[in-house]
């Protein structure tokens, strides 16, 4: 497989019809991963969109976990470049990423590539939207050349920036986790229970309709407007470890309110720092 280029993406999220019509001109990336410990690679091996390469969230899209960086910190630019080049993703490659969670995982690859100026989109509806047969074969991959470049500050925020923005006029910090985790109900995931004081609950799962696809731009715009994002606001999204928050960033883009910025360390970094304040309950605090 050569590194495909040439397909012009119509939006940050593309339909399965668009993908079927352009599949020879894009590289399809399967980015399945499960918080409960199931193997995304095993799911890929059991059946994936024909020609799709498997992208490992832990190995390809993250650096080593740490208390300060969280569970899924960004890899070094060099490590990221080498990992995706080995998968056939090179400079100028057009990538369509999918998962089986409405984009909650695939959005991570989309955001990372987009932040570096590369053409990438998420498949709306994910694997469930694909109506054709699935493949169990690994595609032949020709390693590509992907230029290492720094992660741009305009796409990401540090923990200190989040601490400032949560109190700043004209900025909104969005918590993409479930309402239960936002409120601070005990769970087996978070280092402490609650949310960043001042953050607004914006569960990324509500971006999806009953069919598992993104809601309309108008619906998404109303949702984010009610959270305080109006197009002029600086929006920052976080989740448990900087993965599912990308679905909020995708929702902002589709709604015409983006781009926002990603707090990569997210709650896994904030909650692990005992000096950072924590709020609980359904209000920002």
Protein Blocks (a to p, Z undefined) as FASTA:
>chain_A
ZZdehiacfbfbdcfklmmmmmmmcccddfbdcfklpafklmmmnopcehiacddfklmm
pccddfknojmdcddfklmmmmmmmnopaehiacddddfeoopmmmmmmmmmmmnopacd
ddehijmlpmbdcdfbdcdddddddddddddfklpccfklmmmmmmpghiacddfbdfkl
mnopacfkbmbgcddehiacddfklmpcfkopacdfklmmmmmmmnopahjaccddddfk
opmmmmmmmmmmmnopaccdddfklmmlmmmmmkbccdedjbeZZ
